[in-house]
Amino acid sequence: MPKILIPTPLRQFADKRDTVEVSGATVGEALAALTTAHPDMKKNLFNDEGKLRSFVNVYLNDEDIRFLEKDKTAVGAGDTISIVPSIAGGR
Amino acid sequence: MSSLSKEEIGRYSRHLIMPEVGMDGQLKLKNAKVLLIGTGGLGAPVAMYLAAAGVGKLGIVDFDTVDVSNLQRQVIHGTKDIGKKKVDSAEETMKDINPFIEIVKYEVPLTSANALEILKDYDIVADGTDNFPTRFLVNDACVLLGKPNVYASIFRFEGQATVFCKDDGPCYRCLYPEPPPPGLVPSCAEGGVLGILPGVVGLIQATEVIKLILGEGQLLQGRLMLYDALAMKFRELKIRRNPECQGKCSVVKELIDYQQFCGVPHEEAPLPAPVSSTDITPQEVKKLMDANANFTLVDVREPHEYQICKIDKAKLIPLGDVPKRLNELDKNADIVVHCKMGGRSAKACDVLRANGFTKVRNMTGGILAWADKVDPSLPKY
């Protein structure tokens, strides 16, 4: 099963977990499985039209899915999906 | 190119004996001009180490004053500096570390009106600000001026760092085209930050600045470094340039209104007056209490915050638990919700209203405003 790494700001919506294992053959399916298991995650990841929010990037291993096949990008059992939201803190 | 004095040669000897720096590299450092935006958590270690390394001209932009809550991480400032302007306190420390460098202070907020004028005199910009409007402003100004932007940001125990706008490399907008709506991503003031985190992440930033100046090593250009202090893990992700930006940036044409772009209200009053009938001030809540009015006060902060300070009689239901614990509240009762500063409680009010609660009000300014206006004996955090 692919692994999704949950960033600090979103862990509160995933029972405080930093990693969630999900089933799914594509990134889109894996994220859908994540938001089904953790419904509060949904509005933080997707806008009202169901599109990934533009301040949240999703990576398959080290590659941005926008430069792969987006949500149709195929995932395998050993793959890691990272959710990386923008953070602005500096002080 | 100027040369090094006898005193400077002694000071930089550990650099001079390394072939990767040497006399040529030290002179490059001496002739370099680096602008640091912010002298806070990230800016503090960057400023101290770049000063120590002998970067010849360091500009510092900050309009804040030193607060006691800064000292847990902003090591450039000390207890004696509380209340001082941060640029003055930072300059004092930097001058003490290295009197052979020039420090230029800009005690102003960076804005669309002054950014290009301030940035134009520098070779490299290091962004250590704490808000999205300034992040986009710094990026866009660097794109327009063709200056590398050494970027880092932090949250709780996680950090990100990279180098933007170096030659034809990606910029911040390639990574994140748009800012999050206000309130969705908490700031350090709301979310907290591990004190040592900006030390580690700031020094990644300082390292990249030094490498840029020396022209040595592999820069973080096109790579996003993620650091998780709790797991003690570094990870690296690729940042690709927006394919529509052939040759030059297709997005940034001029500086815009970044407050508006990020959806931030222009006038940030410290304690806004109630703007709707669904808001209530701390003073009004106190009046209700004194009159023994029948209402429920709900605190939606986290248990660890409740331990720091609380309002008597407030019922603790952390924001994330509100949907699960609706049955503990009466739908027809008068409910006042508060948090630390008013953001989370506004969200909790929305959740309650969406679930059929009718008489829900948000206490403006949260427990911090309560401490200011009603009970000064409460500690603030």
HADDOCK unambig.tbl for C-alpha pairs under 7 A between the chains (distance, minus, plus):
assign (segid A and resid 54 and name CA) (segid B and resid 176 and name CA) 6.38 0.50 0.50
assign (segid A and resid 54 and name CA) (segid B and resid 177 and name CA) 6.15 0.50 0.50
assign (segid A and resid 54 and name CA) (segid B and resid 178 and name CA) 5.72 0.50 0.50
assign (segid A and resid 55 and name CA) (segid B and resid 176 and name CA) 5.34 0.50 0.50
assign (segid A and resid 55 and name CA) (segid B and resid 177 and name CA) 6.93 0.50 0.50
assign (segid A and resid 55 and name CA) (segid B and resid 178 and name CA) 5.82 0.50 0.50
assign (segid A and resid 55 and name CA) (segid B and resid 179 and name CA) 5.76 0.50 0.50
assign (segid A and resid 55 and name CA) (segid B and resid 180 and name CA) 5.61 0.50 0.50
assign (segid A and resid 62 and name CA) (segid B and resid 236 and name CA) 6.67 0.50 0.50
assign (segid A and resid 62 and name CA) (segid B and resid 237 and name CA) 4.40 0.50 0.50
assign (segid A and resid 62 and name CA) (segid B and resid 238 and name CA) 5.80 0.50 0.50
assign (segid A and resid 63 and name CA) (segid B and resid 237 and name CA) 6.34 0.50 0.50
assign (segid A and resid 63 and name CA) (segid B and resid 238 and name CA) 5.58 0.50 0.50
assign (segid A and resid 64 and name CA) (segid B and resid 238 and name CA) 6.73 0.50 0.50
assign (segid A and resid 86 and name CA) (segid B and resid 176 and name CA) 6.99 0.50 0.50
assign (segid A and resid 87 and name CA) (segid B and resid 153 and name CA) 6.22 0.50 0.50
assign (segid A and resid 87 and name CA) (segid B and resid 154 and name CA) 6.64 0.50 0.50
assign (segid A and resid 87 and name CA) (segid B and resid 155 and name CA) 6.65 0.50 0.50
assign (segid A and resid 87 and name CA) (segid B and resid 185 and name CA) 6.97 0.50 0.50
assign (segid A and resid 88 and name CA) (segid B and resid 130 and name CA) 5.28 0.50 0.50
assign (segid A and resid 88 and name CA) (segid B and resid 131 and name CA) 5.19 0.50 0.50
assign (segid A and resid 88 and name CA) (segid B and resid 132 and name CA) 5.74 0.50 0.50
assign (segid A and resid 88 and name CA) (segid B and resid 153 and name CA) 5.39 0.50 0.50
assign (segid A and resid 88 and name CA) (segid B and resid 154 and name CA) 6.74 0.50 0.50
assign (segid A and resid 89 and name CA) (segid B and resid 129 and name CA) 6.75 0.50 0.50
assign (segid A and resid 89 and name CA) (segid B and resid 130 and name CA) 4.18 0.50 0.50
assign (segid A and resid 89 and name CA) (segid B and resid 131 and name CA) 6.40 0.50 0.50
assign (segid A and resid 89 and name CA) (segid B and resid 153 and name CA) 5.20 0.50 0.50
assign (segid A and resid 89 and name CA) (segid B and resid 154 and name CA) 4.85 0.50 0.50
assign (segid A and resid 89 and name CA) (segid B and resid 155 and name CA) 5.80 0.50 0.50
assign (segid A and resid 89 and name CA) (segid B and resid 187 and name CA) 5.74 0.50 0.50
assign (segid A and resid 89 and name CA) (segid B and resid 188 and name CA) 5.59 0.50 0.50
assign (segid A and resid 90 and name CA) (segid B and resid 40 and name CA) 6.75 0.50 0.50
assign (segid A and resid 90 and name CA) (segid B and resid 41 and name CA) 5.74 0.50 0.50
assign (segid A and resid 90 and name CA) (segid B and resid 42 and name CA) 5.47 0.50 0.50
assign (segid A and resid 90 and name CA) (segid B and resid 128 and name CA) 4.96 0.50 0.50
assign (segid A and resid 90 and name CA) (segid B and resid 129 and name CA) 4.98 0.50 0.50
assign (segid A and resid 90 and name CA) (segid B and resid 130 and name CA) 4.46 0.50 0.50
assign (segid A and resid 90 and name CA) (segid B and resid 153 and name CA) 5.32 0.50 0.50
assign (segid A and resid 90 and name CA) (segid B and resid 154 and name CA) 5.70 0.50 0.50
assign (segid A and resid 91 and name CA) (segid B and resid 40 and name CA) 4.41 0.50 0.50
assign (segid A and resid 91 and name CA) (segid B and resid 41 and name CA) 4.21 0.50 0.50
assign (segid A and resid 91 and name CA) (segid B and resid 42 and name CA) 6.29 0.50 0.50
assign (segid A and resid 91 and name CA) (segid B and resid 129 and name CA) 6.56 0.50 0.50
assign (segid A and resid 91 and name CA) (segid B and resid 130 and name CA) 5.65 0.50 0.50
assign (segid A and resid 91 and name CA) (segid B and resid 188 and name CA) 6.92 0.50 0.50
